[in-house]
Amino acid sequence: VTVVPGHLMAGEMGEQPSVLSNILDRQSVVRDLARRIGRYSPRFVLLAARGSSDNAALYAKYLVEVLLGMPAGLASPSSITTYHARPSLADVLFIAVSQSGFSPDLIDSTVAAREAGAMTLAVTNDAESPLAGESQLVFDIGAGKEAAVAATKTYTAELLSLFLIVDSMRDGTGEEARTVPDAVADALDQASAVESLVPDLSATNVALITARGYSYATACEAALKLVETARLPAFSYSGADLLHGPIALVGADVAVLGIVPEGQGGVAISPVLDRCRELGACVRTVGSSRSAAIDIRVRPVAEEVAPVVEVVPFQLLSQRTSVAKGFNPDAPQGLRKITLTT
Amino acid sequence: VTVVPGHLMAGEMGEQPSVLSNILDRQSVVRDLARRIGRYSPRFVLLAARGSSDNAALYAKYLVEVLLGMPAGLASPSSITTYHARPSLADVLFIAVSQSGFSPDLIDSTVAAREAGAMTLAVTNDAESPLAGESQLVFDIGAGKEAAVAATKTYTAELLSLFLIVDSMRDGTGEEARTVPDAVADALDQASAVESLVPDLSATNVALITARGYSYATACEAALKLVETARLPAFSYSGADLLHGPIALVGADVAVLGIVPEGQGGVAISPVLDRCRELGACVRTVGSSRSAAIDIRVRPVAEEVAPVVEVVPFQLLSQRTSVAKGFNPDAPQGLRKITLTT
């Protein structure tokens, strides 16, 4: 696909500030969407997605719970596609998140949700896709064609779109997100801090990425990116879940990466990272916390939008570790850009 | 803790048939509980748990979606404990699943859920625990003291309890589960088939466990057990999620374990395992499917209760791989029996 391995991915990462700015410029579209959702008065939000978009959905779940005070869940598409469940979904807002809008399980789940009484919303990079066609509401993230298999600009575009939609549902104006494009541009400039982590990460057999709260979605996306581009066994655990079992894995032979934003999520993860250090692990940190030692520092933004910024160093890290290990992050083994699962 | 490593865990695994039989004998308690839930008429179910109990909660989520046709979600305790979210939970059944009933985040989440209007149910091995005390409804899984850190009998007891509760909510009599204790006893006898997998699993750097539908919870619990007892980097992915990225990890150096029950979940996972074989992975299978090659065969039971049976070979496998690697599965490094997270 590419001559220089990782060239496509690097180019698409670099587009993120402008993609995100364009989304912020479409606040009136977001407001109109939120008004239509408001008329339906949902009481519960279900999110359905796969791959990187599933991590964006996880982020949105926290937003819905914290900012809207509404219960939310991640739908299991196989309940519908494998077991033909037909749940009763009156008062449910069903949000499908998909870059391509082509995966049959998401399309089938959306059709089933609509027939079950839900209000359906597609957040997608293709407003002409079958998923968009089956959804009552559509938000086009407008990230432009993404050619690298590993999602980067579409992931951050999904995050910001979901934040603006949820924020608008509580009559917000999206102002917390205004500094995000600049903070992302700044994060893209942290390449030398990122480079300093590549040798250790290329050599380790296992990486473990941990965070709490909003940043847990970042940990999941960072792990997925390292798995798919660098073939590195990278795990993501919430800080609390880590202490309930997987901490047994942690030792001198495991690289631990902690995400430490300024705010409650950063405060909550710090004792977990201390525990990993006591067990001999090499712990590195990414984030904006002013009270913790940070290896790759990003600019502080409002904590609820920090995941849009803090994933960027992990994109860089994945791309560079992949290349350092002799792979091509633009076209990982066994993957195509659009995955069709049923 | 023990003289012979793994002695406690082996003993507790062996108690499972009688623990499960005792739960089946308490159908009248289950029916009473379901009647009280029925009077509340929930429209959504939220589940909160940590560690192995979180995998039991994942299983229950599928049960609620498929058997009750009701939307369900896994609660993120940190929304409440870290960000102080106070969601509106009228019409919500909030189920906390916890062996010990002592984890502060689950207790706090339960209190917050009750104050927000939810009906709260604790499924726990300690009916005198603080979690039980804060819950309006309690189901005591009655598994007896579990001394090994790695949960075994309390996990299968939670699964069966949750099945019977959900089944009773649809006026079921639990009859699908009657053969489960015998099938578990039979699975405990498959030690020689399990032993044949131990050398490969002790030698591999990465294991990947995959399934679809109900059995996805089994994959998650199997991976957690291998991580915590054998310090083996073991991943769990739903078959669909695997194809959306992590498949890049699969190759000759990765051990793939697939769960193939008789039924729809087994049919859905088979093409995913074929794809892993094409990529050169050594694929081994656990389950009851009559149409697939199975390495560790368990007795077929109704698909919705198959996870209670099919996890047993993975318990044996974890315990033996742990001992083969020179660890003590009864007391993994860095873990205590009761984990207190906030």
Interface residues (C-beta under 8 A of the other chain):
Chain A: R43 F44 L46 R50 G51 S52 D54 K61 Y62 E65 V66 L68 G69 M70 P71 A72 G73 L74 A75 S76 P77 S78 S79 T82 Y83 A85 R86 P87 S88 L89 D91 V92 D105 N205 V206 R212 G213 Y216 L224 V227 E228 T229 R231 P233 F235 S238 G239 A240 D241 L243 H244 G245 P246 I247 A248 L249 V250 G251 Q264 G265 A268 R275 L279 P332 Q333 G334 L335 T339 T341 T342
Chain B: R43 F44 L46 R50 G51 S52 D54 K61 Y62 E65 V66 L68 G69 M70 P71 A72 G73 L74 A75 S76 P77 S78 S79 T82 Y83 A85 R86 P87 S88 L89 D91 V92 D105 N205 V206 R212 G213 Y216 L224 V227 E228 T229 R231 P233 F235 S238 G239 A240 D241 L243 H244 G245 P246 I247 A248 L249 V250 G251 Q264 G265 A268 R275 L279 P332 Q333 G334 L335 T339 T341 T342
